[in-house]
Amino acid sequence: MDFTEKFELHECPICGGAGLMEEEDHGYYVACLDCGSYTGTVGYKTEEGREQAAEKSAMLWNTGKVINSAPGE
């Protein structure tokens, strides 16, 4: 099942751009399509943990827990 569209993502906490959830190597993260800010990857080991990882990455994004490589960040 594709969880990337199941969870609502707020605007980017840095620039207000759109966030996109991605799955990569047994983990999920959210990245801004405009400024490149992103959450850390939340990994999973089992199929049961997959949805929880996607939900946690959305929660990190929505609460502003992002990494930005701009100077001073």
PQR file of N, CA, C, O and H, with PARSE charges and radii, in Angstrom:
ATOM      1  N   MET A   1       0.846  -1.188   0.000 -0.4000 1.5000
ATOM      2  CA  MET A   1       0.000   0.000   0.000 -0.0000 2.0000
ATOM      3  C   MET A   1       0.891   1.251   0.000  0.5500 1.7000
ATOM      4  O   MET A   1       1.944   1.274   0.637 -0.5500 1.4000
ATOM      5  N   ASP A   2       0.463   2.257  -0.703 -0.4000 1.5000
ATOM      6  CA  ASP A   2       1.204   3.513  -0.776 -0.0000 2.0000
ATOM      7  C   ASP A   2       0.675   4.474   0.293  0.5500 1.7000
ATOM      8  O   ASP A   2      -0.469   4.925   0.224 -0.5500 1.4000
ATOM      9  H   ASP A   2      -0.392   2.238  -1.220  0.4000 1.0000
ATOM     10  N   PHE A   3       1.510   4.777   1.266 -0.4000 1.5000
ATOM     11  CA  PHE A   3       1.103   5.651   2.367 -0.0000 2.0000
ATOM     12  C   PHE A   3       1.413   7.114   2.096  0.5500 1.7000
ATOM     13  O   PHE A   3       1.037   7.971   2.896 -0.5500 1.4000
ATOM     14  H   PHE A   3       2.439   4.412   1.322  0.4000 1.0000
ATOM     15  N   THR A   4       2.079   7.423   1.007 -0.4000 1.5000
ATOM     16  CA  THR A   4       2.529   8.795   0.776 -0.0000 2.0000
ATOM     17  C   THR A   4       1.381   9.783   0.622  0.5500 1.7000
ATOM     18  O   THR A   4       1.573  10.978   0.842 -0.5500 1.4000
ATOM     19  H   THR A   4       2.384   6.727   0.357  0.4000 1.0000
ATOM     20  N   GLU A   5       0.208   9.322   0.254 -0.4000 1.5000
ATOM     21  CA  GLU A   5      -0.936  10.227   0.087 -0.0000 2.0000
ATOM     22  C   GLU A   5      -1.944  10.128   1.224  0.5500 1.7000
ATOM     23  O   GLU A   5      -2.932  10.863   1.240 -0.5500 1.4000
ATOM     24  H   GLU A   5       0.051   8.351   0.075  0.4000 1.0000
ATOM     25  N   LYS A   6      -1.710   9.239   2.164 -0.4000 1.5000
ATOM     26  CA  LYS A   6      -2.660   9.022   3.254 -0.0000 2.0000
ATOM     27  C   LYS A   6      -2.609  10.138   4.299  0.5500 1.7000
ATOM     28  O   LYS A   6      -3.629  10.454   4.912 -0.5500 1.4000
ATOM     29  H   LYS A   6      -0.907   8.642   2.151  0.4000 1.0000
ATOM     30  N   PHE A   7      -1.455  10.727   4.504 -0.4000 1.5000
ATOM     31  CA  PHE A   7      -1.271  11.696   5.578 -0.0000 2.0000
ATOM     32  C   PHE A   7      -1.221  13.117   5.023  0.5500 1.7000
ATOM     33  O   PHE A   7      -0.578  13.379   4.006 -0.5500 1.4000
ATOM     34  H   PHE A   7      -0.626  10.471   4.006  0.4000 1.0000
ATOM     35  N   GLU A   8      -1.911  14.028   5.709 -0.4000 1.5000
ATOM     36  CA  GLU A   8      -1.915  15.435   5.303 -0.0000 2.0000
ATOM     37  C   GLU A   8      -0.599  16.085   5.702  0.5500 1.7000
ATOM     38  O   GLU A   8      -0.134  15.926   6.831 -0.5500 1.4000
ATOM     39  H   GLU A   8      -2.434  13.815   6.535  0.4000 1.0000
ATOM     40  N   LEU A   9      -0.011  16.811   4.777 -0.4000 1.5000
ATOM     41  CA  LEU A   9       1.235  17.527   5.050 -0.0000 2.0000
ATOM     42  C   LEU A   9       0.967  19.023   5.020  0.5500 1.7000
ATOM     43  O   LEU A   9       0.348  19.533   4.087 -0.5500 1.4000
ATOM     44  H   LEU A   9      -0.389  16.941   3.860  0.4000 1.0000
ATOM     45  N   HIS A  10       1.435  19.722   6.043 -0.4000 1.5000
ATOM     46  CA  HIS A  10       1.308  21.174   6.092 -0.0000 2.0000
ATOM     47  C   HIS A  10       2.316  21.795   5.139  0.5500 1.7000
ATOM     48  O   HIS A  10       3.149  21.098   4.559 -0.5500 1.4000
ATOM     49  H   HIS A  10       1.939  19.308   6.801  0.4000 1.0000
ATOM     50  N   GLU A  11       2.233  23.110   4.983 -0.4000 1.5000
ATOM     51  CA  GLU A  11       3.223  23.825   4.177 -0.0000 2.0000
ATOM     52  C   GLU A  11       4.588  23.736   4.854  0.5500 1.7000
ATOM     53  O   GLU A  11       4.679  23.489   6.056 -0.5500 1.4000
ATOM     54  H   GLU A  11       1.557  23.676   5.454  0.4000 1.0000
ATOM     55  N   CYS A  12       5.629  23.937   4.084 -0.4000 1.5000
ATOM     56  CA  CYS A  12       6.991  23.897   4.610 -0.0000 2.0000
ATOM     57  C   CYS A  12       7.142  24.917   5.738  0.5500 1.7000
ATOM     58  O   CYS A  12       6.750  26.073   5.579 -0.5500 1.4000
ATOM     59  H   CYS A  12       5.555  24.138   3.108  0.4000 1.0000
ATOM     60  N   PRO A  13       7.706  24.504   6.879 -0.5600 1.5000
ATOM     61  CA  PRO A  13       7.877  25.440   7.985  0.2800 2.0000
ATOM     62  C   PRO A  13       8.951  26.501   7.715  0.5500 1.7000
ATOM     63  O   PRO A  13       9.032  27.486   8.450 -0.5500 1.4000
ATOM     64  N   ILE A  14       9.763  26.322   6.693 -0.4000 1.5000
ATOM     65  CA  ILE A  14      10.819  27.281   6.370 -0.0000 2.0000
ATOM     66  C   ILE A  14      10.345  28.298   5.328  0.5500 1.7000
ATOM     67  O   ILE A  14      10.491  29.504   5.526 -0.5500 1.4000
ATOM     68  H   ILE A  14       9.698  25.521   6.097  0.4000 1.0000
ATOM     69  N   CYS A  15       9.776  27.812   4.219 -0.4000 1.5000
ATOM     70  CA  CYS A  15       9.444  28.726   3.118 -0.0000 2.0000
ATOM     71  C   CYS A  15       7.968  28.740   2.725  0.5500 1.7000
ATOM     72  O   CYS A  15       7.557  29.581   1.926 -0.5500 1.4000
ATOM     73  H   CYS A  15       9.657  26.832   4.058  0.4000 1.0000
ATOM     74  N   GLY A  16       7.176  27.837   3.261 -0.4000 1.5000
ATOM     75  CA  GLY A  16       5.760  27.780   2.909 -0.0000 2.0000
ATOM     76  C   GLY A  16       5.468  26.966   1.657  0.5500 1.7000
ATOM     77  O   GLY A  16       4.330  26.944   1.188 -0.5500 1.4000
ATOM     78  H   GLY A  16       7.511  27.153   3.910  0.4000 1.0000
ATOM     79  N   GLY A  17       6.475  26.300   1.112 -0.4000 1.5000
ATOM     80  CA  GLY A  17       6.293  25.484  -0.087 -0.0000 2.0000
ATOM     81  C   GLY A  17       5.598  24.164   0.215  0.5500 1.7000
ATOM     82  O   GLY A  17       5.268  23.865   1.362 -0.5500 1.4000
ATOM     83  H   GLY A  17       7.399  26.318   1.493  0.4000 1.0000
ATOM     84  N   ALA A  18       5.386  23.393  -0.825 -0.4000 1.5000
ATOM     85  CA  ALA A  18       4.707  22.099  -0.701 -0.0000 2.0000
ATOM     86  C   ALA A  18       5.693  21.015  -0.289  0.5500 1.7000
ATOM     87  O   ALA A  18       6.826  20.971  -0.766 -0.5500 1.4000
ATOM     88  H   ALA A  18       5.654  23.636  -1.757  0.4000 1.0000
ATOM     89  N   GLY A  19       5.240  20.142   0.606 -0.4000 1.5000
ATOM     90  CA  GLY A  19       6.039  19.006   1.031 -0.0000 2.0000
ATOM     91  C   GLY A  19       5.634  17.756   0.270  0.5500 1.7000
ATOM     92  O   GLY A  19       4.474  17.605  -0.113 -0.5500 1.4000
ATOM     93  H   GLY A  19       4.319  20.178   0.994  0.4000 1.0000
ATOM     94  N   LEU A  20       6.582  16.867   0.053 -0.4000 1.5000
ATOM     95  CA  LEU A  20       6.338  15.612  -0.637 -0.0000 2.0000
ATOM     96  C   LEU A  20       6.939  14.484   0.180  0.5500 1.7000
ATOM     97  O   LEU A  20       8.122  14.521   0.518 -0.5500 1.4000
ATOM     98  H   LEU A  20       7.525  16.990   0.364  0.4000 1.0000
ATOM     99  N   MET A  21       6.126  13.472   0.501 -0.4000 1.5000
ATOM    100  CA  MET A  21       6.620  12.316   1.239 -0.0000 2.0000
ATOM    101  C   MET A  21       7.217  11.322   0.253  0.5500 1.7000
ATOM    102  O   MET A  21       6.625  11.020  -0.783 -0.5500 1.4000
ATOM    103  H   MET A  21       5.165  13.441   0.226  0.4000 1.0000
ATOM    104  N   GLU A  22       8.395  10.821   0.593 -0.4000 1.5000
ATOM    105  CA  GLU A  22       9.102   9.865  -0.243 -0.0000 2.0000
ATOM    106  C   GLU A  22       9.473   8.639   0.577  0.5500 1.7000
ATOM    107  O   GLU A  22       9.713   8.736   1.781 -0.5500 1.4000
ATOM    108  H   GLU A  22       8.876  11.066   1.435  0.4000 1.0000
ATOM    109  N   GLU A  23       9.518   7.487  -0.081 -0.4000 1.5000
ATOM    110  CA  GLU A  23       9.981   6.252   0.548 -0.0000 2.0000
ATOM    111  C   GLU A  23      11.309   5.878  -0.079  0.5500 1.7000
ATOM    112  O   GLU A  23      11.460   5.885  -1.301 -0.5500 1.4000
ATOM    113  H   GLU A  23       9.323   7.408  -1.059  0.4000 1.0000
ATOM    114  N   GLU A  24      12.279   5.548   0.783 -0.4000 1.5000
ATOM    115  CA  GLU A  24      13.607   5.204   0.285 -0.0000 2.0000
ATOM    116  C   GLU A  24      14.284   4.235   1.236  0.5500 1.7000
ATOM    117  O   GLU A  24      14.398   4.525   2.427 -0.5500 1.4000
ATOM    118  H   GLU A  24      12.155   5.542   1.775  0.4000 1.0000
ATOM    119  N   ASP A  25      14.730   3.106   0.746 -0.4000 1.5000
ATOM    120  CA  ASP A  25      15.502   2.135   1.536 -0.0000 2.0000
ATOM    121  C   ASP A  25      14.897   1.852   2.907  0.5500 1.7000
ATOM    122  O   ASP A  25      15.547   2.083   3.926 -0.5500 1.4000
ATOM    123  H   ASP A  25      14.638   2.870  -0.221  0.4000 1.0000
ATOM    124  N   HIS A  26      13.687   1.365   2.946 -0.4000 1.5000
ATOM    125  CA  HIS A  26      12.993   1.000   4.185 -0.0000 2.0000
ATOM    126  C   HIS A  26      12.844   2.178   5.135  0.5500 1.7000
ATOM    127  O   HIS A  26      13.061   2.038   6.338 -0.5500 1.4000
ATOM    128  H   HIS A  26      13.158   1.177   2.119  0.4000 1.0000
ATOM    129  N   GLY A  27      12.477   3.333   4.605 -0.4000 1.5000
ATOM    130  CA  GLY A  27      12.228   4.509   5.429 -0.0000 2.0000
ATOM    131  C   GLY A  27      11.457   5.564   4.671  0.5500 1.7000
ATOM    132  O   GLY A  27      11.415   5.559   3.441 -0.5500 1.4000
ATOM    133  H   GLY A  27      12.300   3.447   3.627  0.4000 1.0000
ATOM    134  N   TYR A  28      10.848   6.469   5.416 -0.4000 1.5000
ATOM    135  CA  TYR A  28      10.098   7.584   4.837 -0.0000 2.0000
ATOM    136  C   TYR A  28      10.702   8.898   5.308  0.5500 1.7000
ATOM    137  O   TYR A  28      11.223   8.991   6.420 -0.5500 1.4000
ATOM    138  H   TYR A  28      10.882   6.473   6.415  0.4000 1.0000
ATOM    139  N   TYR A  29      10.628   9.910   4.454 -0.4000 1.5000
ATOM    140  CA  TYR A  29      10.991  11.273   4.814 -0.0000 2.0000
ATOM    141  C   TYR A  29      10.111  12.218   4.010  0.5500 1.7000
ATOM    142  O   TYR A  29       9.507  11.820   3.014 -0.5500 1.4000
ATOM    143  H   TYR A  29      10.205   9.835   3.551  0.4000 1.0000
ATOM    144  N   VAL A  30      10.042  13.483   4.450 -0.4000 1.5000
ATOM    145  CA  VAL A  30       9.292  14.507   3.727 -0.0000 2.0000
ATOM    146  C   VAL A  30      10.277  15.599   3.337  0.5500 1.7000
ATOM    147  O   VAL A  30      11.114  16.004   4.143 -0.5500 1.4000
ATOM    148  H   VAL A  30      10.533  13.806   5.259  0.4000 1.0000
ATOM    149  N   ALA A  31      10.176  16.072   2.105 -0.4000 1.5000
ATOM    150  CA  ALA A  31      11.053  17.131   1.605 -0.0000 2.0000
ATOM    151  C   ALA A  31      10.226  18.229   0.955  0.5500 1.7000
ATOM    152  O   ALA A  31       9.174  17.973   0.370 -0.5500 1.4000
ATOM    153  H   ALA A  31       9.496  15.742   1.450  0.4000 1.0000
ATOM    154  N   CYS A  32      10.723  19.455   1.068 -0.4000 1.5000
ATOM    155  CA  CYS A  32      10.076  20.605   0.435 -0.0000 2.0000
ATOM    156  C   CYS A  32      10.472  20.662  -1.040  0.5500 1.7000
ATOM    157  O   CYS A  32      11.647  20.537  -1.387 -0.5500 1.4000
ATOM    158  H   CYS A  32      11.578  19.663   1.544  0.4000 1.0000
ATOM    159  N   LEU A  33       9.488  20.851  -1.886 -0.4000 1.5000
ATOM    160  CA  LEU A  33       9.753  20.937  -3.319 -0.0000 2.0000
ATOM    161  C   LEU A  33      10.370  22.274  -3.724  0.5500 1.7000
ATOM    162  O   LEU A  33      10.899  22.399  -4.828 -0.5500 1.4000
ATOM    163  H   LEU A  33       8.534  20.954  -1.605  0.4000 1.0000
ATOM    164  N   ASP A  34      10.307  23.281  -2.837 -0.4000 1.5000
ATOM    165  CA  ASP A  34      10.833  24.601  -3.165 -0.0000 2.0000
ATOM    166  C   ASP A  34      12.234  24.842  -2.599  0.5500 1.7000
ATOM    167  O   ASP A  34      13.165  25.136  -3.349 -0.5500 1.4000
ATOM    168  H   ASP A  34       9.877  23.179  -1.940  0.4000 1.0000
ATOM    169  N   CYS A  35      12.385  24.717  -1.274 -0.4000 1.5000
ATOM    170  CA  CYS A  35      13.669  25.086  -0.656 -0.0000 2.0000
ATOM    171  C   CYS A  35      14.561  23.890  -0.318  0.5500 1.7000
ATOM    172  O   CYS A  35      15.734  24.068   0.008 -0.5500 1.4000
ATOM    173  H   CYS A  35      11.629  24.479  -0.664  0.4000 1.0000
ATOM    174  N   GLY A  36      14.017  22.680  -0.392 -0.4000 1.5000
ATOM    175  CA  GLY A  36      14.837  21.499  -0.132 -0.0000 2.0000
ATOM    176  C   GLY A  36      14.928  21.083   1.319  0.5500 1.7000
ATOM    177  O   GLY A  36      15.628  20.118   1.626 -0.5500 1.4000
ATOM    178  H   GLY A  36      13.064  22.536  -0.657  0.4000 1.0000
ATOM    179  N   SER A  37      14.245  21.773   2.235 -0.4000 1.5000
ATOM    180  CA  SER A  37      14.229  21.345   3.632 -0.0000 2.0000
ATOM    181  C   SER A  37      13.645  19.938   3.702  0.5500 1.7000
ATOM    182  O   SER A  37      12.825  19.564   2.862 -0.5500 1.4000
ATOM    183  H   SER A  37      13.676  22.557   1.986  0.4000 1.0000
ATOM    184  N   TYR A  38      14.062  19.155   4.698 -0.4000 1.5000
ATOM    185  CA  TYR A  38      13.593  17.779   4.778 -0.0000 2.0000
ATOM    186  C   TYR A  38      13.631  17.279   6.217  0.5500 1.7000
ATOM    187  O   TYR A  38      14.334  17.828   7.066 -0.5500 1.4000
ATOM    188  H   TYR A  38      14.727  19.459   5.380  0.4000 1.0000
ATOM    189  N   THR A  39      12.867  16.234   6.470 -0.4000 1.5000
ATOM    190  CA  THR A  39      12.905  15.572   7.772 -0.0000 2.0000
ATOM    191  C   THR A  39      13.978  14.504   7.707  0.5500 1.7000
ATOM    192  O   THR A  39      14.444  14.141   6.627 -0.5500 1.4000
ATOM    193  H   THR A  39      12.297  15.788   5.781  0.4000 1.0000
ATOM    194  N   GLY A  40      14.360  14.012   8.850 -0.4000 1.5000
ATOM    195  CA  GLY A  40      15.209  12.830   8.865 -0.0000 2.0000
ATOM    196  C   GLY A  40      14.394  11.648   8.358  0.5500 1.7000
ATOM    197  O   GLY A  40      13.163  11.687   8.369 -0.5500 1.4000
ATOM    198  H   GLY A  40      13.981  14.307   9.727  0.4000 1.0000
ATOM    199  N   THR A  41      15.067  10.614   7.922 -0.4000 1.5000
ATOM    200  CA  THR A  41      14.373   9.414   7.458 -0.0000 2.0000
ATOM    201  C   THR A  41      13.950   8.579   8.655  0.5500 1.7000
ATOM    202  O   THR A  41      14.752   8.292   9.544 -0.5500 1.4000
ATOM    203  H   THR A  41      16.066  10.582   7.914  0.4000 1.0000
ATOM    204  N   VAL A  42      12.684   8.196   8.665 -0.4000 1.5000
ATOM    205  CA  VAL A  42      12.138   7.329   9.712 -0.0000 2.0000
ATOM    206  C   VAL A  42      12.085   5.927   9.128  0.5500 1.7000
ATOM    207  O   VAL A  42      11.312   5.657   8.208 -0.5500 1.4000
ATOM    208  H   VAL A  42      12.033   8.430   7.943  0.4000 1.0000
ATOM    209  N   GLY A  43      12.905   5.040   9.664 -0.4000 1.5000
ATOM    210  CA  GLY A  43      13.028   3.694   9.115 -0.0000 2.0000
ATOM    211  C   GLY A  43      12.011   2.714   9.669  0.5500 1.7000
ATOM    212  O   GLY A  43      11.399   2.945  10.712 -0.5500 1.4000
ATOM    213  H   GLY A  43      13.533   5.258  10.411  0.4000 1.0000
ATOM    214  N   TYR A  44      11.847   1.627   8.954 -0.4000 1.5000
ATOM    215  CA  TYR A  44      11.007   0.520   9.407 -0.0000 2.0000
ATOM    216  C   TYR A  44      11.678  -0.788   9.009  0.5500 1.7000
ATOM    217  O   TYR A  44      12.410  -0.855   8.022 -0.5500 1.4000
ATOM    218  H   TYR A  44      12.344   1.440   8.107  0.4000 1.0000
ATOM    219  N   LYS A  45      11.413  -1.830   9.802 -0.4000 1.5000
ATOM    220  CA  LYS A  45      12.005  -3.138   9.536 -0.0000 2.0000
ATOM    221  C   LYS A  45      10.975  -4.162   9.094  0.5500 1.7000
ATOM    222  O   LYS A  45      11.307  -5.134   8.416 -0.5500 1.4000
ATOM    223  H   LYS A  45      10.818  -1.775  10.604  0.4000 1.0000
ATOM    224  N   THR A  46       9.729  -3.943   9.476 -0.4000 1.5000
ATOM    225  CA  THR A  46       8.675  -4.884   9.119 -0.0000 2.0000
ATOM    226  C   THR A  46       7.585  -4.158   8.346  0.5500 1.7000
ATOM    227  O   THR A  46       7.491  -2.931   8.375 -0.5500 1.4000
ATOM    228  H   THR A  46       9.459  -3.153  10.026  0.4000 1.0000
ATOM    229  N   GLU A  47       6.779  -4.925   7.669 -0.4000 1.5000
ATOM    230  CA  GLU A  47       5.664  -4.344   6.927 -0.0000 2.0000
ATOM    231  C   GLU A  47       4.681  -3.667   7.876  0.5500 1.7000
ATOM    232  O   GLU A  47       4.042  -2.684   7.503 -0.5500 1.4000
ATOM    233  H   GLU A  47       6.855  -5.922   7.645  0.4000 1.0000
ATOM    234  N   GLU A  48       4.551  -4.180   9.096 -0.4000 1.5000
ATOM    235  CA  GLU A  48       3.659  -3.578  10.084 -0.0000 2.0000
ATOM    236  C   GLU A  48       4.161  -2.195  10.513  0.5500 1.7000
ATOM    237  O   GLU A  48       3.357  -1.313  10.815 -0.5500 1.4000
ATOM    238  H   GLU A  48       5.071  -4.980   9.399  0.4000 1.0000
ATOM    239  N   GLY A  49       5.458  -2.003  10.543 -0.4000 1.5000
ATOM    240  CA  GLY A  49       6.027  -0.723  10.937 -0.0000 2.0000
ATOM    241  C   GLY A  49       6.068   0.307   9.827  0.5500 1.7000
ATOM    242  O   GLY A  49       6.405   1.467  10.063 -0.5500 1.4000
ATOM    243  H   GLY A  49       6.112  -2.719  10.298  0.4000 1.0000
ATOM    244  N   ARG A  50       5.730  -0.103   8.634 -0.4000 1.5000
ATOM    245  CA  ARG A  50       5.814   0.791   7.476 -0.0000 2.0000
ATOM    246  C   ARG A  50       4.862   1.984   7.606  0.5500 1.7000
ATOM    247  O   ARG A  50       5.274   3.127   7.407 -0.5500 1.4000
ATOM    248  H   ARG A  50       5.456  -1.045   8.442  0.4000 1.0000
ATOM    249  N   GLU A  51       3.600   1.729   7.936 -0.4000 1.5000
ATOM    250  CA  GLU A  51       2.632   2.824   8.072 -0.0000 2.0000
ATOM    251  C   GLU A  51       3.010   3.737   9.232  0.5500 1.7000
ATOM    252  O   GLU A  51       2.851   4.954   9.138 -0.5500 1.4000
ATOM    253  H   GLU A  51       3.265   0.801   8.097  0.4000 1.0000
ATOM    254  N   GLN A  52       3.507   3.165  10.323 -0.4000 1.5000
ATOM    255  CA  GLN A  52       3.926   3.975  11.471 -0.0000 2.0000
ATOM    256  C   GLN A  52       5.081   4.892  11.093  0.5500 1.7000
ATOM    257  O   GLN A  52       5.126   6.037  11.543 -0.5500 1.4000
ATOM    258  H   GLN A  52       3.637   2.176  10.400  0.4000 1.0000
ATOM    259  N   ALA A  53       6.006   4.417  10.283 -0.4000 1.5000
ATOM    260  CA  ALA A  53       7.134   5.240   9.833 -0.0000 2.0000
ATOM    261  C   ALA A  53       6.641   6.401   8.970  0.5500 1.7000
ATOM    262  O   ALA A  53       7.109   7.530   9.116 -0.5500 1.4000
ATOM    263  H   ALA A  53       5.969   3.487   9.917  0.4000 1.0000
ATOM    264  N   ALA A  54       5.704   6.124   8.077 -0.4000 1.5000
ATOM    265  CA  ALA A  54       5.147   7.186   7.239 -0.0000 2.0000
ATOM    266  C   ALA A  54       4.418   8.212   8.097  0.5500 1.7000
ATOM    267  O   ALA A  54       4.550   9.415   7.873 -0.5500 1.4000
ATOM    268  H   ALA A  54       5.324   5.206   7.958  0.4000 1.0000
ATOM    269  N   GLU A  55       3.652   7.746   9.073 -0.4000 1.5000
ATOM    270  CA  GLU A  55       2.914   8.655   9.953 -0.0000 2.0000
ATOM    271  C   GLU A  55       3.868   9.517  10.778  0.5500 1.7000
ATOM    272  O   GLU A  55       3.622  10.708  10.970 -0.5500 1.4000
ATOM    273  H   GLU A  55       3.544   6.768   9.255  0.4000 1.0000
ATOM    274  N   LYS A  56       4.946   8.922  11.261 -0.4000 1.5000
ATOM    275  CA  LYS A  56       5.904   9.683  12.066 -0.0000 2.0000
ATOM    276  C   LYS A  56       6.647  10.718  11.226  0.5500 1.7000
ATOM    277  O   LYS A  56       6.920  11.815  11.712 -0.5500 1.4000
ATOM    278  H   LYS A  56       5.145   7.954  11.104  0.4000 1.0000
ATOM    279  N   SER A  57       6.979  10.396   9.989 -0.4000 1.5000
ATOM    280  CA  SER A  57       7.655  11.389   9.148 -0.0000 2.0000
ATOM    281  C   SER A  57       6.721  12.558   8.846  0.5500 1.7000
ATOM    282  O   SER A  57       7.168  13.704   8.796 -0.5500 1.4000
ATOM    283  H   SER A  57       6.757   9.505   9.594  0.4000 1.0000
ATOM    284  N   ALA A  58       5.440  12.288   8.645 -0.4000 1.5000
ATOM    285  CA  ALA A  58       4.459  13.366   8.439 -0.0000 2.0000
ATOM    286  C   ALA A  58       4.343  14.216   9.697  0.5500 1.7000
ATOM    287  O   ALA A  58       4.253  15.441   9.611 -0.5500 1.4000
ATOM    288  H   ALA A  58       5.077  11.357   8.685  0.4000 1.0000
ATOM    289  N   MET A  59       4.343  13.577  10.870 -0.4000 1.5000
ATOM    290  CA  MET A  59       4.259  14.308  12.136 -0.0000 2.0000
ATOM    291  C   MET A  59       5.486  15.202  12.330  0.5500 1.7000
ATOM    292  O   MET A  59       5.351  16.344  12.771 -0.5500 1.4000
ATOM    293  H   MET A  59       4.415  12.582  10.940  0.4000 1.0000
ATOM    294  N   LEU A  60       6.667  14.703  12.008 -0.4000 1.5000
ATOM    295  CA  LEU A  60       7.886  15.513  12.123 -0.0000 2.0000
ATOM    296  C   LEU A  60       7.793  16.747  11.233  0.5500 1.7000
ATOM    297  O   LEU A  60       8.135  17.850  11.659 -0.5500 1.4000
ATOM    298  H   LEU A  60       6.776  13.776  11.649  0.4000 1.0000
ATOM    299  N   TRP A  61       7.334  16.565  10.009 -0.4000 1.5000
ATOM    300  CA  TRP A  61       7.182  17.676   9.062 -0.0000 2.0000
ATOM    301  C   TRP A  61       6.174  18.687   9.586  0.5500 1.7000
ATOM    302  O   TRP A  61       6.440  19.889   9.615 -0.5500 1.4000
ATOM    303  H   TRP A  61       7.056  15.669   9.663  0.4000 1.0000
ATOM    304  N   ASN A  62       5.027  18.193   9.994 -0.4000 1.5000
ATOM    305  CA  ASN A  62       3.934  19.073  10.419 -0.0000 2.0000
ATOM    306  C   ASN A  62       4.242  19.834  11.705  0.5500 1.7000
ATOM    307  O   ASN A  62       3.617  20.859  11.977 -0.5500 1.4000
ATOM    308  H   ASN A  62       4.811  17.217   9.970  0.4000 1.0000
ATOM    309  N   THR A  63       5.192  19.349  12.496 -0.4000 1.5000
ATOM    310  CA  THR A  63       5.579  20.056  13.717 -0.0000 2.0000
ATOM    311  C   THR A  63       6.843  20.889  13.527  0.5500 1.7000
ATOM    312  O   THR A  63       7.352  21.476  14.483 -0.5500 1.4000
ATOM    313  H   THR A  63       5.699  18.516  12.275  0.4000 1.0000
ATOM    314  N   GLY A  64       7.353  20.943  12.287 -0.4000 1.5000
ATOM    315  CA  GLY A  64       8.487  21.811  11.991 -0.0000 2.0000
ATOM    316  C   GLY A  64       9.848  21.229  12.304  0.5500 1.7000
ATOM    317  O   GLY A  64      10.829  21.970  12.369 -0.5500 1.4000
ATOM    318  H   GLY A  64       6.939  20.466  11.511  0.4000 1.0000
ATOM    319  N   LYS A  65       9.939  19.932  12.500 -0.4000 1.5000
ATOM    320  CA  LYS A  65      11.232  19.281  12.791 -0.0000 2.0000
ATOM    321  C   LYS A  65      11.909  18.948  11.474  0.5500 1.7000
ATOM    322  O   LYS A  65      11.881  17.802  11.025 -0.5500 1.4000
ATOM    323  H   LYS A  65       9.143  19.330  12.448  0.4000 1.0000
ATOM    324  N   VAL A  66      12.526  19.970  10.845 -0.4000 1.5000
ATOM    325  CA  VAL A  66      13.125  19.792   9.526 -0.0000 2.0000
ATOM    326  C   VAL A  66      14.591  20.225   9.538  0.5500 1.7000
ATOM    327  O   VAL A  66      15.039  20.955  10.421 -0.5500 1.4000
ATOM    328  H   VAL A  66      12.548  20.901  11.209  0.4000 1.0000
ATOM    329  N   ILE A  67      15.304  19.762   8.552 -0.4000 1.5000
ATOM    330  CA  ILE A  67      16.704  20.116   8.337 -0.0000 2.0000
ATOM    331  C   ILE A  67      16.755  21.053   7.134  0.5500 1.7000
ATOM    332  O   ILE A  67      16.140  20.788   6.101 -0.5500 1.4000
ATOM    333  H   ILE A  67      14.941  19.168   7.834  0.4000 1.0000
ATOM    334  N   ASN A  68      17.488  22.137   7.278 -0.4000 1.5000
ATOM    335  CA  ASN A  68      17.630  23.091   6.176 -0.0000 2.0000
ATOM    336  C   ASN A  68      19.099  23.443   6.077  0.5500 1.7000
ATOM    337  O   ASN A  68      19.743  23.717   7.090 -0.5500 1.4000
ATOM    338  H   ASN A  68      17.988  22.352   8.116  0.4000 1.0000
ATOM    339  N   SER A  69      19.635  23.438   4.870 -0.4000 1.5000
ATOM    340  CA  SER A  69      21.065  23.688   4.696 -0.0000 2.0000
ATOM    341  C   SER A  69      21.393  25.146   4.409  0.5500 1.7000
ATOM    342  O   SER A  69      22.500  25.454   3.968 -0.5500 1.4000
ATOM    343  H   SER A  69      19.112  23.215   4.048  0.4000 1.0000
ATOM    344  N   ALA A  70      20.452  26.043   4.650 -0.4000 1.5000
ATOM    345  CA  ALA A  70      20.707  27.462   4.437 -0.0000 2.0000
ATOM    346  C   ALA A  70      21.704  27.976   5.487  0.5500 1.7000
ATOM    347  O   ALA A  70      21.743  27.443   6.596 -0.5500 1.4000
ATOM    348  H   ALA A  70      19.552  25.793   5.008  0.4000 1.0000
ATOM    349  N   PRO A  71      22.495  28.981   5.169 -0.5600 1.5000
ATOM    350  CA  PRO A  71      23.438  29.535   6.142  0.2800 2.0000
ATOM    351  C   PRO A  71      22.725  29.969   7.430  0.5500 1.7000
ATOM    352  O   PRO A  71      21.679  30.617   7.393 -0.5500 1.4000
ATOM    353  N   GLY A  72      23.310  29.601   8.547 -0.4000 1.5000
ATOM    354  CA  GLY A  72      22.746  29.984   9.836 -0.0000 2.0000
ATOM    355  C   GLY A  72      21.716  29.027  10.369  0.5500 1.7000
ATOM    356  O   GLY A  72      21.193  29.243  11.462 -0.5500 1.4000
ATOM    357  H   GLY A  72      24.160  29.075   8.577  0.4000 1.0000
ATOM    358  N   GLU A  73      21.408  27.987   9.646 -0.4000 1.5000
ATOM    359  CA  GLU A  73      20.401  27.013  10.096 -0.0000 2.0000
ATOM    360  C   GLU A  73      21.076  25.869  10.803  0.5500 1.7000
ATOM    361  O   GLU A  73      20.405  24.943  11.259 -0.5500 1.4000
ATOM    362  H   GLU A  73      21.833  27.812   8.758  0.4000 1.0000
TER
END
